[in-house]
Amino acid sequence: MSMNVSFIGLGVMGYPMAGHLANAGHTVTVYNRTTAKAEQWAQQYSGKVALNPALAAKGADIVFMCVGNDDDLRSVVYGEDGVLAGMADGKVLVDHTTTSAEVAREISAKAALQNIAFIDAPVSGGQAGAENGVLTVMAGGDEAVFAKVQPVMAAFSRFSQLLGEVGSGQLCKMVNQICIAGVVQGLAEGLHFAKQAGLDGEKVIETISKGAAGSWQMENRYKTMWAGEYEFGFAVDWMRKDLGIALDEAKNNGATLPMTATVDQYYADVQALGGGRYDTSSLLARIESLHKK
């Protein structure tokens, strides 16, 4: 069923996600801080451009957002030009930004005062997943509201799951990033060891990738890591933001995350090497830089 929807934030994720919504037959109005980007999107997908979030949200059945962090989110949601100012009673606000669980609960409470439902729905799958429409969506919120938005999100996702009340989607995304941090560090150390041992990287990975050591990271990143190329995915700067959120939440819930805290500091070392925009597999670059000393 075709709907009027809005999309706030046309970054590397939001731009293709909004495009998939348009291609699925929905009427899409977009807002982006850089208007030229919004105009380019509208030309490419025959959509509409709004000059602020409130105007974008006006008349929308569902408003989707995908911005940078907690503060960016608040800046597009609140105020006279914010999304909530433009939304009608009974409509739904869906946030795909990776944020703290705290800000998700805060916005949900503010939205509820206007009888607007809120779903926190961070995604995994990276830029390639967004472009190919195969993201995984981790959601928190009301079951009936999720059932309403899930078929619409299917335009850009391969799998979506409701994890519990508002904030649960963000908590699940934290688990996702915690797990990735350990896997990438293990892969980086393994490849470093293989190089030091004089092994053929291709043959090593072909041999071990089908067994217990195998992972998405291994399959998709080992070649570029071996070649010292780190321009193929989620940036270190963003990973540090996400790991910071997870470590802060761990202080609240009492979880012990020693490996995550260590890898977060390793990513700080990558930033110090000038690798803030490298992809997350660049932990190997850190090891190799230490080895040269």
N, C-alpha and C positions, 0 to 999 in steps of 0.2 A: 504494500500500500504506500503510495507516494505521500510524503509529508513536507511541510515547510520546516526546514531546519536552519540553524545558524552554526557557523564554525568560527571560533575566536582563536587566532594564533596560527599563522601559516609558516611555521619553521620547517625543518627537514622532515618532521613527522606530520604536522598538521596539514601542510600543503597537499601531499598525496592522499591523506585520509579524507579531507574535504572533497578531493577529486573523485574518490570512490563513491562518496555519497551522491554526488551529482550524476555520475555514470549509472548509479542504481535507480535514477529517475526521480530523486528528491529535488525539491526547489531549495537551493542553498544560497544563503546570504553570508558573506564572510567579512571579518574585520581583522586587520593586522596593523601593528604599530607603524610599519612602513607601508604607506598606501600604495606605492608603486607595485609592491609584491601582491597586494590584494587585487589590483587592477590586472596584473599579468594573469593571476589565477582566474579571475572572472572572464577574461578573454578566452583563456584556454578551455574553460569548462562551461561557458555560457551561464555564469552565475551572476549574483548581484554583490555590489560592494557597499558597505556601510561605513560612515565616517567615525563612528564610535561604537563601543560594545552595546550600549542601550538601544541604539537604532538598529543594530544587527539583530538583537534579540526580539525586537518588536514583531509580533505576529508569528513567532516560531513555536512549533509544538515541542521541539527539543533544541536546546542550545548545547553544543559541544565546545569544550575548551581544551587547548593544549598549549600551555605557555612554559615559562622557564622554571620558576620556583614559587615558594609560598607568597613572597611579596608581589611578584608579577601577577599571581592569581588574585590576590586581594585588590590589586590596582584595576583589574578588568571587571571584577564582580561588584565592588562597592562604589558609592558616589552617584551623583546625578547622571553621569555618563556611563555608569556601570551596567552590567548585564541585568542585575536584579531590578534596576529602575525601568528597564524596557520589557521585562517578562510579564505575561498575563497569569492570572490566577489559574492553578491547576496544571501548569505546564512543567516540564522536566529539565533540570540542569545537570549535565554530565561532564565531569572533569577528567580528562586523560593525562593531565600533568602528573609527574611524580613529585609528590609533596609529603609533608608530615601528615600523620593521621589526625593530629590536632587541628590543622587548618581545615581539613575535610569536615570534621565535626562542627567546627565554628561556622563554616559557610552553610552547612546543612541546617543548623539552628536558625541562622538569619533567613534563609530561604523559606523555612517552614512558617515563619511569621507572615509571609505573603502567600501561604498555601502553594508553595512551589516545592516539588520533590527534588532531592539531590542524590546523585550516585557518584561516588569516587571510583574511577575506572582507569588506573594506570595501565600501561601496555608494555609488552615485551616483544622483541622481534627486530628492533632497530629500524634504521632507515630502509633497508631492503624489505623488511616485513611490511612496513607502511606502504612502500611503493608497489609491492606485489599483492597487497590486500590480505595478508596472512598473519596479522598480529594476534597475540594472545592478550585477552582483556581480563584483568583481575578486579572484581567489583565489590563494592560495599554499599548497602542500602536496603530498601524495602523490596520484598520479593515480587510484588505485583508491578511495581515501577520498573524493576529490572526486566521483567517479562515483556514489558511494553517497548523498552529501548533495545533489547537484545537483537530482534530481527533487523533493526536499522543499523546497529553496529556491525552486523554480519557483512555489510558492504566492504569493510576494511579488516575484518578479523576472521581467523580460521577457528578460533576457540574462545569462548568467554564463559566465565564462571562467577557466580555470586558466592562470596566467602563468608558473608555475615552482615552485620549492621554497618552503618557508615563508618569509614576508617579501615575496614577490613581489607579492602582492595589495596590500600597503601601499605598495610602491614604485610600482605602477601608479596608485594613488590620488593619490600625490604628483604624478605626471605630470598627472593630471586637474586638480588644483588649480592647478598652475603654468600650464597652458593657459588655465584660466578667468580667472585674475588678469589676464593680458594682454588677453584678449578684452573683459573688462568695462571696463578702463581705456580701451581704444581706443574702445569704444562711448560711454563717458562723455564723452570728449573730442570725439567726432564730434557728439553731441547738443548739447554746449555750443557748439560752433562753429556748428551749424545755428541755434541760438537767436540767437547774436550776429549771424548773417548775415540774420536776419529770415525764415528759411524756415519753411514749414509742415512740422512734424515728421512728421505722418501721411503726407504725400506723399513726403517724403524717404525714409522707411523703405520705403514701398510700392515706390519706384523702385529702391532699392539692395539690398533684402533678398533678392531672388531671384538676385542675382549673387554675385561672389566675396566681397563684404563681409558676406554673410548669415551668421547664427549662431543657435543656440538662444537665446542671451541677447538678441539683437536682436528676435527674434520674440516672446519671452515677457516682456521687461522694458522695451521702449522706451516703451510708453504710460505705465507707472507712473513711470518715470524722468522723462519729460517733464513729468508732473504733480507731481513732487517727492514721490512716495509710496514709502516704503521698508519696507513691512511684509509682503513677499510671498515670503519664502524664507529661505535659509540665512543665519544671523546673522554679522555682522562678527566678533564675539568668537570664533566657531568657525572662521571662515576664517583668522584670525590664528594660531590654534592649529595648523591644518593647514599653513599656509605656514611656520610656525616649524619644524615637523617636516621639511618638504621642504628648508629652508635648512640645517638641522642635518645632514641626510643628504648634502647636496651637499658639505659640508665633508669628510665621510668618503670620498665617491667621486670628488671632484675636479671635479664639475660646476660650471660657471660660470652663475650665475643673476642677472644684474644687474637685469633687469626685475622678476623676482619679489621681490627684496630691496627695490626701489623701491616697488612696489605694496604690499608688506607695510607699509612706513612710511606710505604714503597711508592704509591702513586704520587705522593708529595715530592718524592725524589725525582720521579719522571717529570713532574712540572718544573722542578728546579733545573732539569736538563734542557728545558725549553719545549717539553713534550706535552703541554697542556691540551693541544688539539690532536695529539696522537690517539689512535684507538686503544682500547683497554689491554690488548695483547702486548703492548709496549713494556710490560714488566720485564720482558727479556732484554730490552734495551738497557734497563737499569742494571741488571745483572752483568751484562757485557761491559758497561761503563765502569763498574766496580772492578771487574776482572782486569781491565787495562791498566788500572792504577798500580 
